[in-house]
Amino acid sequence: MPKYIYTAKSFDGKTKGGEMESKDEKSLAQELRSEGFLITSLKMIESNEKKTKIKLLDRFSGVPLKEKMVFARNLSVMISSGLPVSRAIQNLSVQTKNKKFKTILAEVDENLQKGTSLSDSLRKYPRVFNDLFVNMVKVGEAGGTLEESLNMIANQLEKDHDLIGKVRGAMMYPAVILVAMGGIGFLMLTFILPKMTAVFKDMEVALPKPTLIVIAFSDALRNHMVLFCISLVAFVFFIKFFLGTEIGKKTLSFITIRIPAIKNIVIKVNCARFARIYSSLLKSGVSVVDALNIVSSTLGNYFYKKAINDGIEKVQKGINLSKVISSYPNIFPPLVPQMLEVGEETGKIEMVLLKLAEFYEDEVEQITKNMSSIIEPILMMLIGTAVGFFAIAMLQPMYSLMDTIK
């Protein structure tokens, strides 16, 4: 027999929901009516054969930030138009092309049909809906302003998407150059260099150290190609696993906050996200301590998390956040505590933080526009060094041969 998810209301106003097997919808309605309940919503659970199948590769892929941004924006519009949350989730699950997200939304809808709140339903998927998303929805549900909360979430996700896009765009040029250099070097060592070294061996002349180093590296690469490929794949997986650990996150945060070319971007991006998220949470009515806890969980850099977590204890003791932030000058520029102090004194901290977020977002945009001109000389030096080393390694034996002929 088919299984249905239902919600029903009794004549005295009590509600209940759950799953029930029945021959058809009419039989289920009659059964519930005999218990004194009238159906308010009803949905048949599809059999396992009809459920969306997720491919193996899809299980390892996440839900893109843009997908969540569109979801929050569309859900806000649908709710403000008077559509019930459950019906809106159903419509959005049909629209999304991401199979993993489609399955998650279908499960969220099932939980809603059982009487679970939207925030509690989303909380079951922390890798998709972070603390910021869930708590903003919870605040919207409690205050009856869910559509406004969802709209604020969409704005925040849009700003995050823009920031990440700008940083990735700035890093794309050097990444392409480095990958191209690696590919050309691999081809030279495995295909071109062996033919040239065969000539050097026939000359029977003493080879200089740079040439011997290149020949040894080329021979090792060609003779152990399978081992090299396996090691490379294992290294990539190890790095991915390591960066997922607490030590790995701390190490990456330490490196990014120390490299001159990257440090400035990391600081400005984290300051922009801190200011915007904290402002949005305070504007939604979240308490200072809860807001700081949520901000700490959403910031990616370990040192910013630690600074916010340390600040929570001090704020609970009555110390202003501006004074707490000012004790971390390495990660929070002087402008941040100064603006916070102004907001605390005037009682307009949400507005001040919003202005601060916009300032740093503009700064990130300006830096990313100039990034290519900063990185280009460094790349030219790297390319020149590599080409020069190969040229010396190949030309020195020829000069040695000419000296012996003379």
C-alpha positions in Angstrom: 0.0 0.0 0.0 1.2 3.6 -0.7 2.5 5.6 2.2 1.4 9.3 2.8 2.8 12.2 4.8 0.0 14.2 6.3 -0.9 17.0 8.6 -4.3 17.3 10.2 -6.3 19.5 12.6 -8.9 18.5 15.1 -12.2 20.3 15.7 -10.9 21.8 18.9 -7.8 23.2 17.1 -5.2 20.5 17.9 -2.7 19.6 15.1 -0.9 16.4 14.3 1.2 15.0 11.5 3.1 11.9 10.4 3.3 9.0 8.0 0.5 6.5 7.4 -0.2 3.7 5.0 -3.6 3.6 3.3 -5.3 2.3 0.1 -5.8 5.8 -1.3 -6.3 9.4 -0.2 -10.0 9.0 0.4 -9.5 6.1 2.8 -6.9 8.0 4.7 -9.2 11.0 5.1 -12.0 8.8 6.3 -9.7 7.1 8.9 -8.5 10.4 10.2 -12.0 11.8 10.3 -13.1 8.9 12.4 -10.4 10.0 14.9 -11.8 13.6 14.9 -9.2 15.1 12.5 -9.5 16.9 9.1 -6.6 16.8 6.7 -4.9 20.1 6.0 -2.1 18.8 3.8 -1.3 15.4 2.2 1.5 14.0 0.1 2.2 10.5 -1.1 5.8 9.3 -0.5 7.3 8.1 -3.7 8.7 4.6 -3.8 12.5 4.0 -3.7 12.5 3.3 -7.5 11.1 6.7 -8.2 13.4 8.7 -6.0 16.1 10.8 -7.5 19.3 8.8 -7.9 22.5 10.5 -7.0 25.5 9.6 -9.0 28.8 8.6 -7.1 30.5 11.8 -8.2 27.6 13.9 -7.1 28.0 12.5 -3.5 31.4 14.1 -3.3 30.3 17.4 -4.7 28.8 20.1 -2.6 25.9 22.5 -3.2 27.3 25.6 -5.0 27.0 29.0 -3.2 25.1 30.4 -6.1 22.5 27.6 -5.8 21.9 28.4 -2.1 21.7 32.2 -2.9 19.1 31.6 -5.6 17.2 29.3 -3.2 17.0 31.9 -0.4 16.0 34.7 -2.8 13.3 32.6 -4.5 12.0 31.2 -1.3 11.7 34.8 0.1 9.7 35.9 -3.0 7.4 32.9 -2.8 6.6 33.3 0.9 6.0 37.1 0.5 3.6 36.2 -2.3 1.5 34.1 0.2 2.7 30.7 -0.8 3.0 28.2 2.1 6.6 27.3 3.0 6.1 23.6 2.2 4.7 24.3 -1.3 7.5 26.8 -2.0 10.1 24.2 -1.1 8.4 21.7 -3.4 8.5 24.1 -6.3 12.2 25.0 -5.7 13.2 21.3 -5.4 11.7 20.8 -8.9 13.5 23.8 -10.3 17.0 23.1 -9.0 19.4 21.1 -11.3 21.7 20.0 -8.6 20.7 16.4 -7.7 22.1 16.5 -4.2 20.3 19.8 -3.4 17.1 18.4 -5.0 17.2 15.4 -2.6 18.0 17.6 0.4 15.0 19.9 -0.4 12.7 16.9 -0.8 13.8 15.7 2.7 13.3 19.2 4.1 9.8 19.2 2.7 9.1 15.8 4.3 10.2 17.2 7.7 7.9 20.2 7.2 5.0 17.9 6.5 5.7 16.2 9.8 5.4 19.5 11.6 9.1 20.4 12.0 10.0 24.0 11.6 12.0 25.2 8.6 15.0 26.2 10.7 15.2 22.7 12.4 14.8 21.0 9.0 17.7 23.0 7.6 19.8 22.4 10.7 20.1 18.7 9.7 22.3 19.6 6.8 25.2 21.7 8.3 27.4 21.3 5.3 24.8 23.0 3.1 23.1 25.4 5.5 25.6 26.9 8.0 24.8 28.4 11.4 24.2 31.9 9.8 21.6 30.5 7.4 19.8 28.4 10.1 19.8 31.1 12.8 18.6 33.8 10.4 15.7 31.6 9.4 14.9 30.8 13.1 14.8 34.5 13.9 12.5 35.1 10.9 10.2 32.3 12.0 10.0 33.6 15.6 9.4 37.2 14.6 7.1 36.5 11.6 9.5 38.1 9.2 10.8 35.0 7.4 10.7 36.6 4.0 12.9 39.5 5.2 15.3 37.1 6.9 15.6 35.1 3.7 16.2 38.2 1.7 19.0 39.2 4.1 20.5 35.7 3.8 20.4 36.0 0.0 22.1 39.4 0.1 24.8 38.0 2.4 25.4 35.0 0.1 25.5 37.3 -2.9 28.2 39.4 -1.3 30.1 36.2 -0.3 29.8 35.0 -3.9 31.1 38.3 -5.3 34.1 38.3 -2.9 35.0 34.7 -3.7 34.6 35.3 -7.4 36.9 38.4 -7.3 39.6 36.5 -5.4 39.4 33.5 -7.7 39.4 35.7 -10.8 42.6 37.3 -9.5 44.3 34.0 -8.9 43.2 32.5 -12.2 46.0 34.1 -14.2 48.9 32.9 -12.1 47.3 29.5 -11.7 47.1 29.1 -15.5 50.7 30.2 -15.9 52.0 27.8 -13.3 50.1 24.9 -14.7 51.4 25.7 -18.2 54.9 25.8 -16.8 54.5 22.5 -15.1 53.1 20.9 -18.3 55.9 22.2 -20.4 58.5 21.1 -17.9 57.0 17.6 -17.8 57.1 17.3 -21.6 60.7 18.5 -21.7 61.9 16.1 -19.0 60.1 13.1 -20.4 60.3 13.5 -24.2 62.7 16.2 -25.4 65.5 16.1 -22.8 66.3 12.3 -23.2 67.1 12.8 -26.9 69.5 15.6 -26.0 71.2 13.8 -23.1 71.8 10.8 -25.4 74.0 13.1 -27.5 75.9 14.3 -24.4 76.7 10.7 -23.4 78.1 9.9 -26.8 80.4 13.0 -26.5 82.2 11.4 -23.5 82.9 14.8 -21.9 82.6 15.7 -18.2 79.1 17.1 -17.6 78.6 20.1 -15.3 76.5 19.7 -12.2 73.3 21.5 -13.5 73.3 19.1 -16.5 73.7 16.1 -14.2 70.9 17.3 -11.9 68.5 17.7 -14.9 69.5 14.3 -16.4 69.0 12.5 -13.0 65.6 14.1 -12.5 64.6 13.2 -16.1 65.7 9.6 -15.7 63.9 9.2 -12.4 60.7 10.6 -13.9 60.8 8.4 -16.9 61.8 5.2 -15.1 59.2 5.6 -12.3 56.3 7.3 -14.1 53.6 5.1 -12.5 55.1 5.7 -9.0 55.2 9.4 -9.7 51.6 9.6 -10.8 50.4 7.5 -7.8 52.5 9.7 -5.5 51.0 12.9 -7.0 47.4 11.7 -6.6 48.2 10.5 -3.0 49.8 13.9 -2.2 46.6 15.7 -3.5 44.4 13.6 -1.4 46.6 14.0 1.7 46.6 17.8 1.3 42.8 17.8 1.0 42.5 15.6 4.1 45.1 17.6 6.0 43.4 20.9 5.3 40.2 19.5 6.7 41.8 18.8 10.1 42.2 21.4 12.8 46.0 21.5 12.4 45.6 21.8 8.7 43.2 24.8 8.9 45.5 26.5 11.4 48.5 25.9 9.2 46.8 27.3 6.1 45.5 30.3 8.0 49.0 31.0 9.3 50.6 30.8 5.8 47.9 33.0 4.2 48.2 35.6 6.9 52.0 35.8 6.4 52.4 35.9 2.6 52.7 39.5 1.6 50.9 39.2 -1.7 47.9 37.3 -0.2 47.9 38.8 3.4 46.2 42.0 2.4 43.3 40.2 0.6 42.8 37.7 3.4 42.5 40.5 6.0 40.1 42.6 4.0 37.9 39.7 3.0 37.6 38.5 6.5 37.0 42.0 7.9 34.3 42.6 5.2 32.6 39.3 6.1 32.8 39.9 9.8 31.2 43.4 9.5 28.4 42.4 7.1 27.4 39.1 8.9 27.6 40.7 12.4 25.5 43.7 11.2 22.9 41.4 9.6 22.5 39.3 12.7 22.2 42.3 15.0 19.7 43.9 12.7 17.6 40.7 12.8 17.4 40.9 16.6 20.0 38.2 17.5 21.8 38.9 20.8 25.4 40.1 20.8 26.8 36.8 22.2 24.8 34.6 19.8 25.7 36.8 16.9 29.4 36.5 17.7 29.1 32.7 18.0 27.5 32.5 14.6 30.2 34.9 13.1 32.9 32.7 14.5 31.5 29.6 12.9 31.2 31.3 9.5 34.6 32.9 9.2 37.1 30.6 7.5 40.4 31.8 8.9 41.5 30.1 12.2 42.9 33.3 13.7 39.7 35.3 13.1 37.7 32.5 14.7 40.0 32.5 17.7 39.8 36.2 18.1 36.0 36.2 18.0 35.8 33.3 20.4 38.1 34.9 22.9 36.1 38.1 22.5 32.8 36.4 23.5 34.1 35.7 27.0 35.2 39.3 27.4 32.0 40.7 26.0 30.0 38.6 28.5 32.0 40.3 31.3 31.0 43.8 30.0 34.0 44.7 27.9 33.1 46.5 24.6 33.8 44.5 21.4 35.8 47.4 20.0 38.3 47.1 22.8 38.5 43.3 22.3 39.1 43.7 18.5 41.8 46.4 19.1 44.0 43.8 20.9 44.4 41.9 17.6 46.1 44.5 15.3 47.7 41.9 13.1 44.3 40.7 11.7 42.0 43.7 12.4 43.3 47.0 11.0 42.8 50.1 13.2 39.8 51.2 11.2 37.7 48.2 12.4 37.8 48.9 16.2 37.5 52.6 15.6 34.3 52.2 13.6 33.0 49.7 16.1 33.6 52.2 18.9 31.7 54.9 17.0 28.8 52.5 16.5 28.8 51.5 20.2 28.8 55.2 21.3 26.0 56.3 18.9 23.9 53.2 19.2 24.0 52.7 15.4 26.4 49.8 15.3 24.4 47.9 12.5 24.6 50.9 10.1 28.3 51.6 10.9 29.3 47.9 10.3 27.4 47.9 7.0 29.4 50.9 5.9 32.6 49.2 7.0 31.7 46.0 5.1 31.0 48.1 1.9 34.4 49.9 2.4 36.4 46.6 2.6 34.5 45.0 -0.3 35.4 48.0 -2.4 39.0 47.6 -1.2 39.0 43.9 -2.2 37.7 44.8 -5.6 40.4 47.3 -6.2 43.2 44.9 -5.0 41.9 42.1 -7.3 41.9 44.5 -10.2 45.6 45.3 -9.6 46.6 41.8 -8.7 47.8 40.8 -12.2 50.2 43.8 -12.3 51.6 42.7 -8.8 52.0 39.0 -9.6 53.2 39.4 -13.2 56.8 40.4 -12.3 57.0 37.5 -9.8 55.9 35.1 -12.5 58.3 36.5 -15.0 61.2 36.0 -12.4 60.1 32.4 -11.9 59.8 31.7 -15.6 63.1 33.4 -16.3 64.9 31.4 -13.5 63.5 28.1 -14.8 64.3 28.8 -18.5 67.8 30.1 -17.5 68.6 27.0 -15.5 67.6 24.7 -18.4 69.5 26.8 -20.8 72.7 26.6 -18.7 72.2 22.9 -18.2 72.0 22.3 -21.9 74.5 24.8 -23.3 77.4 24.2 -20.8 78.2 20.7 -22.2 78.4 22.1 -25.7 80.8 24.8 -24.6 82.9 22.1 -22.9 83.0 20.1 -26.1 84.1 23.1 -28.1 87.0 23.7 -25.6 88.2 20.1 -26.0 88.1 20.4 -29.8 90.3 23.6 -29.6 
